Amino acid sequence: MAGFSGLTAVSAAGFWRSDIRPTLMLGMPLAGAQLAQMAINTTDVLMIGRLGAEELAASVLAFNVYMMTWFFGMGVIQAVIPLAAKARGQKDLREMRRAVRMGFWVVSIYCIPAWVVMFFTGDLLVYLGQEADVSAMAGTYMRYLQWSLFPALLIMAIRGFLTVMEMAKIVLYATICGAIVNAILDYLLIFGHFGFPRLELIGAGIASVGSSLATFIYLTVYVLRHKRLRRYNIFGRLWRSDWPVFFQIWKVGLPISITIVAEAGLFAASAIMIGWIGTLPLAAHGIALQLSSLTFMVPVGLSQAAMTRVGLAAGRGDKEAVGRAGWSALLVTLSFMFAFAVLFWTIPEQLVSLYLDFENPQAEAVLALGVSYLIVAALFQLVDGGQIIGVNNLRGLGDTTIPLIYALVGYWVIGIALALSLGFGAGWDGVGIWCGLAGGLVTVAILANLRFYRREALGLIQEPVKKSRTR
C-alpha cells in the first residue's frame, strides 16, 4: 500500500526513534505553549470578572473581535512553517530566511486594515445589536488591546522559524514568560495595587500589550544570541522585498486563514443554536466546550509538529519519510485523544462539577446536560484530532486550497445541517447539535487523511528544486 510507504520499512524500535519520538519532542512543547496561551486568556477573564458583569461582558465582546482578526492573521503566517520547512529540507538557508522575512512583511501590512476594523469595535458591536454602554466600554478596551496584535503576529512568524528548526521548547518558555508578565500587569493595572493607577479595562488592555511584547523580546533575544540560529540572520535586511515569496505566503496562508475562521465560526454557530434551546443548555455547552478545548491543545501542538516534519521530508524529496512523519503524528494524536475520550466517558460528572457551584439550585440541571454533552465530546475528541492532523499533513506539502474546500463543506454544509436536523428536527436538542459538530469533523478527517494517503498519485510531493544563491 503505497499510501503507507515508510511504515513497514523500519522496525518498531526504528519507527519510535525516527518518527514517534521526534513528533513528541517537537509537538508536546508546542501543545504546552498553547495551554500557556489559554492561561493568559483565563487570567484576563478571572481578573476582569472581579470588576463586574458589564466589564466582563465588554471584555468578552472585544476579545472575540480581537481573536477573529488574530485568527485570520495567524492563519496566513502559518504558511511560514511549510515554506521554511521545505527550504530547510533542501538545505537552502537563503530561501528559509526569505520566508521568515516576508512573514514579517505580511504581519506589518495585515495589521493596518486590522487596526482600522478594531478601532471601530464599539460602533461594530452596536450595529450587531449589542447594548450601547457595553459596546462603548468594549471599544475603549479595544483601543489599547489592538496594539498587541502586531507583536502577537510577529511572535507567530518567529515561532514558525523555531518550530522548523525543531527548537519548540523555547516557544513554551517564552509563552510562559508572557503569561507571567500578563498576570502581574493585570494585577497592578486593573486594580491599582502597589501605587499603580487603577485603570480597570484599560489596564487589562495595556497588560496584553506588555505580555505580547515580553514574549516577542524573549524570542528575539534568543534568536539573536543563539549561535546556531544567528547564521540564518532572519532579522537581516528587513527592508528588502521579495515579492514572489511574499505572495507565496498569501497563496499558501490565505486558505489556512479561511479554514481556521470557518472552524471557529462553526463553534460560534453551535453556541448560538444551543442558545435557542435555553440558558441552562448554553451554560452546559460552555463547560463541555472548555474541557474539549483544553484537551484539543495536544493535537494542535502535534499537528504543528506534523506540518513541520512533513515539510522537511518533502523538501528533501524523501517520500517514505513524508509518510512516516504524517502517519506517526496521526497515530500519536489518536492515542492521546483516545485516552482523553476514556476520561470523558468514565468520569464526566466529576469533570463538569469542577465548573459548578452546587449552592446554586440550577447546578444539578447544568450538570446533567453537561454530562450528556461530554459523552458525545468523547467521540468528538477522536475525530477532532484526526481532522487537524490530516489537514496539517497536507499543509506540510503546501496543499491548502483543497483542504479549505473540505473544511467549508464539512463544517458549514454537513456539520450545520446535521446539527439543525438532529438538534431540532429529531428533537435531540443540545446532544443533537454536538452530534452534528462531530459529523462535520468526521467528514473533514476522512477526506483530509484520504487525500494524504493518495498524495503521490495526486502529485503532492514534488522533486526538490535547486534555488539560485541570491540575497
N, C-alpha and C positions, 0 to 999 in steps of 0.2 A: 504494500500500500504506500504509494509514493508520498501521499499527504503526510504520513507519519515518518518520513525518512529521517534517520538520525536516532530515533528512539531505540531501534533494535540494533544499532551499530555499536553500542557501548554496553559494558556490563552495568549491573545495578550500582556497584561502587563507583564506577567511572561516571555514570549519569549523575550521581549525587555530587561528585567533585566538580564536574564540568558544567552542570546546569542548575540543579536544585539549590545547592549551597550558594552559588553566586546570586541566584534570584532572591534568596532570603537575605543575604548580606546587603544587597542593594535595596530591596523592597521594604524591609522592616523599618530601617531608619526613616524612609520616606513616609511610611504609614504613621510612625511616631510624630513626624513633623506635622502631618495632617491633624492628628489628635491635639498637638500643641496649639495649632491654629484654632481648633474648636474651643480650646481652653480660653483663648483670648476673647472670643465672642461670648462665651459663658460668663466670664468675669465682667464684661460690659453689662450684660443683662442683669446679673446679680446686683451690681452696684447702682446702676441706673434705676432698677426696680425699687430701691430704698428711697428714691426721690418722690415717687408717687405714680399712680396709674397713668396719668396723662403724659408724664415724661417718658415712661416706659413705652407707651403706645407710639409716641412720636419717634422714639429711637428705633423701634421695630420697623415702622414705615420707612424712615430714612435709610436704615440699614438694608432693607430689601431693595430699594432703588440702587444703593451703592453696590450691592452684591451682583445685581444684574449687569451693571457696567463692568464690574471686575471680572465676572464670569466670561463675558464676551472678550475682553482684552486678554485674559489669561488663556482662553482657548486659542487665540491667534499666536500668542507667544509660545504655546506648547509645540508649535512647528519647529522651534529651535532644536528640540530633542532629536527627532528623526533626521533632520538635515545635518546637525552636528555629529550624530552617531554614524551616519553614513560616511561623512568626511573622515572621521577618526578611523573607521574601519578601512578606509582607503589610504590611511596614513597621510592625509592631506591637511597639514596644520593650517595653511592659509585659508582653505575653504571653511574649516571649522571656525576660525576666528571671524571670518566674514559673516557666518550665520549668527553668531552671538552679537557682533557689532550691529548688524542690520536689525536684530531683535531690539536693541536699544533704540534704534531709529523708529521702529514700529511703535514702541511704547510712547515715545515723545510725540509722534504725530497723532496717535489714537487719543491721547489724554486731552487734547484741545477740544474736540467736539464733546467728549465725555464730560469734561468740566462744565461746558455750557449747559448740557442737559441737567447735571447735578445742581447747578446754580439755581435753576428754576424748579427745584424739587417741591417747594411749598405750593407753587401755582399748579404743578402737575397733579399733586395729591388732591387739591380742591377740585380740579377738573374730573378726577376719578371718583368724586363723591365723598371724600373724607371730610371730617369736621374741620372748620376753618381754623380754630385755635390750635388744634393738634397739628394741622398741616403747617401752620406758621412756625410752631416750635420745631417741627421736623426740618423745615427749611433752614432755620437758624443753625441747628446742629450740623446739617449737611455743609454749610458754608465753611466749616472747619474740617469735618471728616473728609471732604472731597480731596483735600491736598495730600491725603495718604495714598491716593490711587497711583500716583507716579512712582514713588519708591516701592510700593507693593508690587507693581508690574515689573519694575527693574529687577526686583528680587526673583521673580519667576524666570527671567532670562538668565540670570546668574545661576539660579538653581538648575535650570536645564543643562547648562555647561557642566556644573559639578556632577550632575547625575550621569551625564555621558562619560565623564572622567571616572565614574564609579567611586565617588567620594561623598556618599549620601549622608554620612554621619555628621558632617559639618553643617548640612542643611538642618538637621534635627537640633543641633546645639544652638544655631543661630535663631531658630524659631522659638526655642525655649527662652533664649535671651530676650527676644521681643515680647514674649508673654509676661516675663517678669517685669520688664520696663512698663508694659501696659498696665499691669496691676498696681504698680507703685504710683504711676502718674494718675490713674483713675482715683486712687485713694486720696492723693494730695489735692488734685484739682477739682474733682467733683464735689468733695465735701469741705475743702479748705482746711485740711489738717496741717499742723506744724507751721502755722503762719502763712501758708499759701492762700491765695484768694479762692473763695467758694464760687466756682464757675458753673457747676451743675452740668447740663448737657454740653455746653461749650467746652468744659474741662474734659469730658469724655472724648470729644472730637479731637482736641489737642493731644490727648493721650494716645489716640490711634495713630496720629501722625508721628509722634515720638516713637511708638513701637515699631512702625514700619521703617523709620529712619535708622533706629538701632539695629534692626535685622539687616538692613542694606549695608550699613557701615561695617558690621561684623563680617559679612560675606566678602565685601570689597577688600577689606584689610587682609583677610585670609588669602584671597586670590593673589593679591599683590605681593604678599610676603612668602607664599609657598614656593619653594624652589622649582618644583615640578610644573606648577601652574603658570609661573611667571613667563616661561618660554612661549606660551600661547598669546600673551600680550593682548587680551581681549579688550582692554581699555585703550589700546594704542590707535592713533589716527581715527578717533571717533568722528571727526568732521568729514571723513572721506566716504563718499557714497559708493554703493554697489547695487545699482538698481535691479539687475537680474535676480540677485539673492533677496533683495527687499520684496520684490513682487512674488518670488517663490515662497517666502514666508506667508504672505497673504493667501496665495493659492492653496498651500497645504493647511494653513491655520484657520482660514475662514470657515470651511466645513466643520472643523473641530469646534469652533465657537458656537456655530448654529446648533450642533449636536448637543453641546453642554446646556445651552439655553433651552433647547427643546425638552431635555430631560428635567431640568429644573422647573420648567413650565408645567410638565406633566404632574409633578408632585404638588405644585401650587394649585393646579386644577383639581387634584384629588381632595385637597383641603376645602376648596370651595364646594365641591359636590357633597362631602360629608357634612359641611356646614348647613346644607339644605335639610339634612336629616334632623339636626339639633345640636345644642351646645354640648351636651354630655358626650355624644359620639365624637365631636370635634376635639374635645379635651383628651379623650382616649386615643384618638388618631395621633395627636401631637406627641403623646408619650411613646406609642409604638414606633412612630417615625424617628423620634430621638434615639431610641435604642438601636433601631436598624441603621441609623446614620453613624453611630459610634462604631459598630462592627464593620460597616462599609469602608471605613478608613483603611482597613487591612488590604482589601482588593485594590483600592485606589493606589496605595503605595506599590503593591506588587505589579499593577498594570503599568505604572511608570517605569518600573524595572524591566518589564517585558518589552515595552516600546523601545527602550534603550538597547537592550541586548539583541533584539531582533534587528534593529537598525545597524548595530555594529557588525553583526553577522552578514547582513545584506550588503553592507559596504565592502566587506572582504570577498563577497561573492561566494560565501560558504553556505550552500543551500541546505546541507544537513544541519548545520549549526542554527540556521533560521528555524527549522522545525523543532529542534530540541529546546531552543530558547522559548518559543511560543507555547509548546505543549507542556513543558515543565512548569511554566507560570500558571497555566490553567490547572494543572494537577495540584500544585501547592495551594492555589486560591480555593479550589473546591474542597480541599481538605480542611482548611481553616473555616470556610463557611459552613461545612457540614457540622463541625464542632459547635459553632455558634447556633446552628439550627437545632441541634440536640439540646443546647441550653435553653432556647426559646420553647422547645417542646416540653421539657421536663420541669422547669421552674418559672413558668410565665407569671404566676401570682406574685412571687417574691420580687421579680424584676419590675413589674408595673407598680407594686406597692412602694418602691423607693421614691416615687414621684407624688405620692398621695398623703394627705393629712386626714386620718380616719376620724378626727373630731368633726370633720365636715360631713353632713348627712348624705351628700351626693357621692362620697368617695367610693362606696360599695358598688354603685351603678357604673361609675367610671372604670373601676377595677374589672368588672365582668366584661365590659366592652373591650377594654384594653387587652385582656387575656385572649379574647376571640380574635382580635386583630393580630396579636403576636403569634398565634398558631399559624395563621396564613403567612406571616412575615418569616417563619422558619423556612418555608418553601421559597419565599421571596429571596432569602439570603443566597441560595444556591444559584438561582437564575441571574440575580443581580451581579454576583461575582463572575459568572460565566460570560455575561454580555460585555462587561467592561474589559475583561482580558481579551476577548475576541476582537473588539473594536480597536484596542490599543496595539494588539499584534499587527493589525492591518495598518495602523498609523505608523508603526515602525518601518513598514515597507513604503511609506509615503502615500498610501492608499486611503484617502479621506473622503472623497466625494460619494462613492457608493455606500460606505458605512453611514453617511449622513442620510441618504435615502432610506436605508434600513431603519434608522432611528426615527425618522419622521413617520414612516409607515407603522413601525412597531409601537411607538409611543402614542402618536396622535390619531391613528386610524384604528388599529386593533385595540390598544390599551384603553383609550377613551370609550370606544364602542362597547367593549366588554364591561367596563366599569358602569356605564349607564344601563346596559341591558341587565346585568346581574344585580347591580345595586338597587335599581328602581323597577325595571321590568319584571325580574324574577322575585323581587321583594327581599333580597338578601341584605339590604341596607349597607352598612359600612364594610361588612365582610365581603360583599359582592364587589365593592369598589376596590378593595385590596386585591381580590382575585383578578380583577381587570388589570390592575397595575402589573401583577405577576405575569399575566398573559402577554402583555406588551413586551415585558423584559424577556420572556421566553422566546418570543419571535426574533428579537434582536440578537439574542445569544445564539440561536440556531443558525441564523443567516450569516452572522459575522464569522463564527467558527467554521461554518461550511466553506465560506469564501477563503479563509486562511488555509483550510485543508486543500483547496484547489488552486493555491497560489501559483504553483509552477505552470499549470495548464492555462491559467489566466494571464501569464506573463508578468506577474507582480514582482518577480525577482529579476533584476537586470544585471548584466555583466558590469563590473566596475569600470569606470572611465577615468583615464588619467587626466588631471586638471593642469592647466598651464600655471607655471610658477610666477605669478604676478601678485602685486600688492601684498 
